[in-house]
Amino acid sequence: MIQAKRMTAAHTGDVVVFLIGMRINRLWAVHKWLPVARAMPRMLRELYQNPELGFLSHEMGFSRTLILVQYWQSLDHLMAYASESSREHLPAWQAFNRAVGTDGAVGIWHETYLAKAGAFETVYANMPPFGLGKVAPLIEARGAYRSAAHRLKAGEDA
């Protein structure tokens, strides 16, 4: 549901922002990149079904480079999931290394950002719940929350 006003996510704690994706380098090497592309939906399904793993939400963008923005409760949660052999990630990573390795057909990447409470801000205008706003309460961005600078200052003071 689109909210026809300026909103901000009232998230007061730390959050880990994890960017992950893949890049198709050889379009014709479908047998290399398709298994990589199919692994992520399995991981996301598992993460949403097990909230104790610390995964909060995600957004996804498609092009030659697939980009997922993920939100996690903590770095410990993210690292525990990544290294747990009974979960979807580690077997998928091992399969990638066996099937693709460094042959260049498909690339994978990730970046991890530790966002401390009060050190990030959000704004959503004419948007449905999105990003961190899907998991944190949304409040109207007015008064002290009207501008990015004020939202960051308010977060520092919280």
N, C-alpha and C positions, 0 to 999 in steps of 0.2 A: 504494500500500500504506500503510495507516494505521499510524503508529508510536505504540504505546500507552505513550508516556513523554514527558516534557518534553524538547524538543530545541531547539537554537539553531544558527543558521548560522555556521560558522566562516569568515566572509569577512573577510579581513584588509586588503584594499585599499579605496580610494575606490570609490564607486558613484554613479551618477546615477539618481535616481528620477524618472521622467517620467510624469505623469498626463495622459491625453488622453481626450477623449470628444466626444460629440455629444448634443444635446438636441432631441427632436422637439417643435417648438412648434405645428405645425399637422398633426395626425394625418392629415387628409384629403389633405395635399399629398405623397402617396407618391412622386410623380415627382420631388420635390425631395430628400426625405431618404433614399430607398432607394439612390440612387447613392452618397451619402455613406457609408451603412452598409456598402455592398459594397466600398468602397475599402480599409477596414482589413484584412479577411482577406487581400487581395492583398499588402498591405505586410508583414503578419506572416509570410506564407509566404516572401516574399523575404528577410526578415530572418533567419528560422530556417535558410534554405538557404545563407546567406552569413555565417558566423560572423565573418569578418574585418571586417564592418561594425560590430562592437562591441556588438551587441544581445545581452543575456544571456537574458532571459525576460520573460513577462508574465502578468498575471492580468486577468480581465474580469468586470464586473458589469453586469447588464441591469436597466433600468427605463425610465422616460420619458427619463432621462439615461443614456446608455451611458458606462461608465467603464472605462478600461484603465489598469492600473498597469504600467509598463514599467521594466525594469532595464537599464542601459547601462554599459559599461566606463568611458566618459568623456564629458564634454561635447563634446569634439572629434569623437568618433565620431557622437554624436547630430546635431550641427550639419552634419557632412559628409553624412550620410544625408539630412537634411532639404533640403539645397540641391543635391543631385546630380540633374541633369535626366534622367539615364538610369535612375534608380531610380523606384519606384512613387509616392513621396510627392509630389514637386514637381508632376508632372502632375495628381495628384488634387487638390492644393491649388488649382492653376490652374483646374481644371474646377469646383471648388466656387465659386470667385470669379465665374466666368462664369455658372454656372447659378443660384446662390443669392444670392451677394453679400450685400447688406444687406436682403433682402426679408422676413426674419424667420421663414421657414418652418422652418428648422432652424438650430440654433446649434452651433458647435464651440468647443472650449476646450482649453487645455493649461496645465500648471504644471510647472516643472522645479526639482528640488532636488538640490543637490550635497552628497552625504553623504560627508564625509571619514572616512578610516579612524579607527576608535575613537570616532566621534561618532554611532553608531547601534547599535541592538541588536535582536535578534529572539528570539521564542519561539514554539514550535509545540507544542501539547499535543493528543494524539490526532488528529493530522493526517497526511495524506499529504504528501510534499514539496510546498511551497507558497511562492510569492513568491521571495525571495532564497534560501530553503532548497532551491529546485529547482536552483540553479546553484553553490551553495557546499556544501562538505562539512557534513553535519549531525553535531553531537556532542550528547551528553546534557547537558542544562542542570542540572548539579549542582555541588556544591562552589563554586568561585569563579564559576561560570556560573549559579547557582541563581536569582538575582534580577536584575531589569532594572538596578538600580543597580550591582550587581557586574559584570554583563556590560559595561556602559559603562565602568566603571573598568578592567576587564581589557583592553578595547579601547584605552583611553588608554595603558596600560602596554606594549602590544604593539609 
